[in-house]
Structure formats: C-alpha cells, structure tokens
Amino acid sequence: MHILRLASALSFLTLLPHSALASVLAIDYGTDWIKASVMSPGVPFDVLLNKDSKRKIQSSVGWKKTDRLFGTDAFNLASRFPSDSFSSIKYLQAAPFDSEMVSYYTSISTAELVKTSRNTVAFKQADGNEWSVEELVGMQFSYVKQLAEALAGEKVSDVIVTVPPFFSQFQRDAVVDAIEIAGLRTLALINDGTAVAVNYAMTRTFPTPEYHIVYDAGASSIRATVVSFSTSNSTSGTQIAVAGVGYDLATGGTELDRRLREILVEAFNAKNKKDIREDKRGMAKLWKEAGRIKAILSANTEATATVESIAWDIDFKTKISRASFETACEDLKDRFAQPVEDALRNAGLTLDNITSVILTGGSTRTPMIQAAVRAAVGDEKIALNVNADEAAVLGAALHGAGLSRQFKTKNIKVTDINVFDIQVSYLATASSSASKPRTITTGVFPAGSKAGTKKTLTFKRKEDFVLNFDYKTPVAPGFPTRFLEVEITGVAEALANLTDLGASDPVIKATLTMSESGFVSVTNAVAFGEIKDDSIAGKLKGFFGGGSSEEAQVETPENAPPREAESSSLLASLSSASAAPSGSANSTPEKEKEKDEKKKKATPKDNTISLNTTVVFPSIPPMTVEHKKNARSRLRAIDLDEAAVARKEEARNSFEGYLYRMRDLLDEENRDTPFKQCSQEAERKAIAAKLDESFVWLHDKGDVAETSQFLDKRNALETLERPIVHRYQEIEAFPAALNSSQMWNWSTRLFLEEARANLTAEAAADLPSKWTAEELSALEKTLKEHETWLNEWVEKQKAVQMNEDPVIETKEMKARAKVLETALARLVKRKVPKTVKKKTTATSEAEPTATAAEKEAEAAEETSATAETSATAADAQETVIPTPTPVVPEGEQVPLQTTHDEL
C-alpha cells in the first residue's frame, strides 16, 4: 500500500522525449552513512543500491595499497591500514585546523591530519599523499554518481544534497566544492529536517494546518525542526514552512560510540596491564566493535565484545551491559530532548500546538534517546511513520525533481529559515581627518529569517567602501564569525555621472540575498538618484505622485553560492554612464552643449548606475577555481587508473577462465563431447601445445602483463579453436536452413499450380489477371534452379564427416532461399487490376427504340450475370499458400543437443 501511495504522489512527464529529460541525483550525506536516490525517466523512485545491493553506503573512503575502496570495504580497512582509511569526514568540512572539532575528531579516528594552505584540514596517507576534506567527499560523491549513471543509463549532472540546518556558509561552501570536484552541478542544498518534512507530505494532505516536529538523531548531532503543513486547495498544493530549529552539536551516535569504546579500552587495559591507545590498529578494531555492541544493546540488555588478536597477539573478550553503557552517558540524557525545547521556543509554540514528533535518524533506535524524547513530549505524540534512514533522501529527491522542472511532481512549496543572526558592518564616513574610524553594524538576516529573501540597504557614501558580513556569535567553537567581505567600487564616478544628469542627493543601494540554499551574497549594488523630468509628461507624473522611479530589482540564481562571482562584478556596468564626462573648469562649449542635451534626453531609467562588487573571503575561503581544477584532475587521474586496472583484471580473469575451459575440452576422459567430434587430432595437438605455453606465460608474467597481451594470447588460442566451433555451429544450424529452403520450394510449387489454374479461368471469363504467363514461367525457372542446386549440394554434404569443414555453408543456403522467397513474395502481394468498363455504342437510327420497361429489365439481367461472373473469378483468384511441415532428408545429420558454451 505504501508503494502505491508513493506512485500516486509522483507522475513523470510522458510528452517529452527521453533525450530531453535529465536525471536528478539526491544525496543524503551523513557522518556514518550515505543514502542516495536518482530521479530519472523510466527508473522506479526508490533508494539507490550500491554494488553489493545495499540501500546505504558507509561514509568511508580508503586505500588498500594502490586500490581505492568505498563504503564498508573502506571502513573495515582501518583495522589493517589505520592511516589509509578515512571515515566520519563530515565533521571536518570547513573546520579550522585549530578548532575544537578537529580535536574531537582525533579522539575518534586513527587518521593523520595535516594543515592546508587555507587553514583547513587534510588527511595524510601512509605513502605521503595528502587529500583535502573536499577531495575525499568529492570522491564519495563521484562514486555515488557512477552508481546513479549505471542505473539511469545516462549521464547524471544535477544533484541536491542534504545538510544540517546549522551548517554555516563555510560548511555549505565546502559541500558545493566537493560537488564540483565530483563533476556534478549543484541544483540545491536542503536542510535534512526539511527534506524529511517533504517526504512526510508526499502521501498526505492537510485540510487544516498542522505543526509537527522532525526529531533527527544522527551520528554527529541531534536536530529538531518545527514544521507547519497546510493544504489550502488542489491548485496551490501543500505548503511546508519551517517555524523553528534546535540542535546540539555535542550529542549523537558518534559520541555514544566514543563512550562505549572508552568502556572497552578501560576493560582491556585493566585486564592486560597495557594501554591499547598506543596501538592504532587496536583502537580501530575497538571502534568497529563499539558500533556493533551499541546496535546489540539497542535490543538487548547485555552484549559480549570479542576481538581476536586486538594487539600484541592478545584476544580480547568482555561483557557490556546496557546499564553500564547508560551510566557512562548519564550526563547526556538531559541534552537529548533539549533541541525539541529550543525549536519550540524559536518557533514561539508549545507542545500543545504540536500534532506529532516524527522520529528519524539511526540514533533514534537507541533506547536512552527514545526514553528521553518520550519523557519530554509524551508517548502519544511519538510518530514512527517515516523511514528513519531513508526519509531525508527521498524527500530531497522529490524536492530536487520539482526544482529541475523536468518532472511533474506533487505540488509542494517549501519555505525554510536561517538559524543564525547575520549582521553587516562597515566603516562610517569620517567627519574629519582627525576623527577616529567608527564601525556601523546592522542586523540584516536575524535568526528565523526566511530563505530566498532579499534586503536592500541604502548608504549615503561618496567613495568606495566595504561591507563585512558576520555571524553574531560563532557557529561552532573555534569557527570565525566573519565569513564574507564585499567591496563596492566605482562610487565616486557613478555619483558624478548622476549629478551631471541632474540627480539630487544620489545614494548607494546594495541588495543582499539569502538564497534558498542558505548562501548570503550581495547580488546588486547601484548608485541611485532622483532626476527631475521637465517635460509635460514628467510634470504630470510628479503631480500625481508618479515621478519617482522604482528601484531596479536584479534577479540572480537563488541557489548559486556567492563565490561564483569571485573577483568580478555581478552585473556589468553601464558603459555609457561610466564613460560620461564630469564637469570641470576646462569644459569646452561643445561639451557643455552635449551635457545639456544629455540632461534633456534623460529618462527615469537613467537614475540607476551599476557598481562593481568584489567578493573576498577573509577567514575560511572556499577552494579557488584553480584548486578545484587541480583536485578534479587528481580524481580524474585516479578514475582513469582504476578503469585501466579494472579492464586489465577483467581481461586476465577472462583469459584464465578460457584456458581452464579449453583444458577441460582437451581432457582425454571427455571423449564423446561435441568438441572432440568436431575436431581433428592435429588441431587438438596444436591447441594443447598453445595451451601449455599460455599457462606458463600466465604464471611467469601474468602479474606484470598489459591488458593487450592478455587479449592477444586469447586471440591466438581462439584462432585455433575457431574452425572447430564453426563446424559445430554449421552442424547445429544445417537442419533448420535445409527445412527453410525446402519449405520455399514446396510453397512456390503450390503457388504455381494454383496461379496457372486461376490464369486459365480468368482468361476464359475475359477478366484481368494478377500475373502473366511469362512471370509464372520466370518464377518456375528460379524454383528449378534452386531445387537443382539444393539437391546437388545436400548430397555432397552428406558425405562430409563431423570433423571436416562443410562443403555448403548455411549462410549460402539462406541467401539462395531468399532469392526464391523474394521472387515468390513479389507475385503473391500483387493486387488484382481494376476492371475497365467498355463504352456502349450508339444504336442506329433504323433500330426501333426500346421502351423504358424493356431497358430496366435488360439492365437487371446484365447486373445479375456480372455479379455471378465476378464472384467466380474472385474465388479463382484467391491463392492460399499453406505452411508445410519442415522435413529433414533421410540420412541427414541430427543436430547435437549441446550449447556453444558447452563446446
């Protein structure tokens, strides 16, 4: 029933050609797990499966020597190669190297971290290679992209990715950088709680407005999102609006794993009098075991931890109870439900306004988290009606499909909010040279501001200035507050031009935008001034209040991050306005005249001149275009190397399998096989010699051989085997080809007999015929030639042994039969010629005129006679060609009931 409801919620456009439709990839990138879904024509709407047919992929990438691995394979490498397996990378997206987030990560991971030139984090492999966080995340996105393209059967370029609502612009930039490195294009970023809300609304309507809380307990944090749902009517669809958000960065599944591992560490150290923290492999093994034990304790009160050869050849085994685990997490219990209270407070609501609390995220299965939430909101409000693991990615996929405009989906309008207070500061104009610089700070997007909104700031400035964008408080410990600086230039020249045009008191206006994806930018900066219009129409407009011009609104792609406008103006300057001369004492009469004419021709639209904006990232800059290009080249080189290795492995495995199959065919015990019956002794000896040579070569040089060498070696063997295979194939196909040829002989002869009989009947009835005697004779000649050739060569073929080459090829038999078939079909398909009515001759004047009654009787008799003749002729012209039963001539070889693979 659930699948049927999902299908009714989604309907794809069927009128557009397949080539015009583009696939949309949705990725729910979590700290522990990645879930993905691809929206593509003809592909069922569901979660994307990985190569092991699993519905989720572990957020890990690692190297086993030179082999790169993803998912669970990469995660499991940590116990053997702790410096080459990287997991939980999401923690470090855009994190400053000296931040608390990096310190925390070192307590849960055995990976080696290094500092980048941007003061962010990179991972260092055992061989010395360094990978930035964006590159490693980009690798995972690229892996998911390959899975999506394999399923969709076409290139996938557009992607929508879920992010936590508390992700700052630093972190959102890092996500987009990873997307671009993976060769994808950002369609949008969507907050994960909002994505779950979209999934919840997919199969529901809300006749009366409802408030729900999406409680998402993930690995890295806990989030609560208050969402309102309403469905006004069928045309406007469902409205989803985020009203408040609460979160806790210090709790989550990873912190529970860390504390559980500490219990195991203490147990090992107490038992063995050694500190397991000194062994990276041992710590990696305990981390994996802690995750397993946590899952067991979610359903049981006790679990046994067992790790073989954990370190120093010691086997570790201990029992862990749920009670001891919960005691270790006692200080977190009050924090599990705190995000719910924060979200309600930010939304200005109470629990009485809430219909249900929707639980999602893998950590909601942990009993202590469930108990804390139930105690805070009550059992009656707990809702388990969405898939805790897949709701976010399915909701993101539906939202992405709606944004792409290539799919027709359920009409769901989403309104999200910003969770941070964002303010703008700039230096005030100095009143005198001796005055101290004074900074003016203005709040522009307070917490709770709707995404996708714009604000315009007006400045009375005479010179260029800089707008500084800051978070009022740090978004996370160790993160800077300033995230963007925008320099507005060309102010003095633009104001001078406006003054020359007659503008009074011109000002500077800057339009600030918060995109739907949560990016803040300056999308437009202009110099503006009211210009007096002395024309009659202008005076009338001024009299009726229509003289002031409206502010120009410049639309930009709402999902484009501001760094796409690096070192360039978002809008082109008006060249004519910027080139306008300014007044001076040296102005010539011609220039003054030109200026006066310009004033007269000025229109209200001339009162706005675009300014240049230059974007600077002062603290944690995103990757530059050059950095991303280099990263993309590195990933592309790895992809090409891995593709070459995969082709080589496939060629080697195929060649090795072929050698063993040929060896089995040559085995003396297999005497009555088709291979033995269709081959000669000399051929088998030649194949055996080449086979022995190939086995020796594979053993000695197989590890260092190139792909082309495997293909050449196999081709040499197949050349020796090919005549044997050909004989077998001819023996197998001969009966069917012979029966087909005999069928056309029989059908043609039957046609000729009936056609000649019809031709005689039609001639006697003076009716037109489909065919002429010459055409039937030509067909008979073709038939006899085919019969003669077939009988002659079939007799010769009977004398051929199974291990000898055939004297007659089935392809030649089919070609000759086709000639006869074509000649026969040309005559059978011919239509009956239309009967030409003869004109009646005029009666002589001497002949007595017939009465009207006599003429009618005569006409009736003629009609009756014509009808009878036509019916007889039509019956004679119907030629039926029955399909004969295929016949195999006596003494013909019976096809071997063995497939080619068995040969």
Secondary structure by P-SEA (a helix, b strand, c coil): caaaaaaaacccccccccccbbbbbbbbccccccccccccccccbbbbbccccccccccbbbbccccccccccccccccccccccccccccccccccccaaaaaaaacccbbbbbccccbbbbbccccccccaaaaaaaaaaaaaaaaaaaacccccbbbbbbcccccaaaaaaaaaaaaaacccccccccaaaaaaaaaacccccccbbbbbbccccccbbbbbbbbbbbccccccbbbbbcbbbbbccccaaaaaaaaaaaaaaaaaaaccccccccaaaaaaaaaaaaaaaaaaacccbbbbbbccccccbbbbbcccaaaaaaaacccccccaaaaaaaaaaaccccccccbbbbbccccccaaaaaaaaaaccccccccccccccaaaaaaaaaaaaaaccccccbbbbbbbbcbbbbbbbbcccccccccbbbbbbbcccccccccbbbbbbbbccccbbbbbbcccccccccccccbbbbbcaaaaaaaaaaaacccbbbbbbbbbbcccccccccbbbbbbbbbbccaaaaaaaaacccccccbbbbccccccccccccccccccccccccbbbbcccccaaaaaaaaaaaaaccccccbbbbbbbbbbcccccccaaaaaaaaaaaaaaaaaaaaaaaaaaaaaaaaaaaaaaaaaaccccccccccccccaaaaaaaaaaaaaaaaaaacccccccaaaaaaaaaaaaaaaaaaaaaaaaaaaaaaaaaaaaaaaaaaaaaaaaaaaaaaaaaaacccccccaaaaaaaaaaaaaaaaaaaaaaaaaaaccccccccccaaaaaaaaaaaaaaaaaaaaccccbbbbbbbcccccccccccaaaaaaaaaaaaaaaaaaaaaaaaaabbbbbbcccccccccccccccccccc
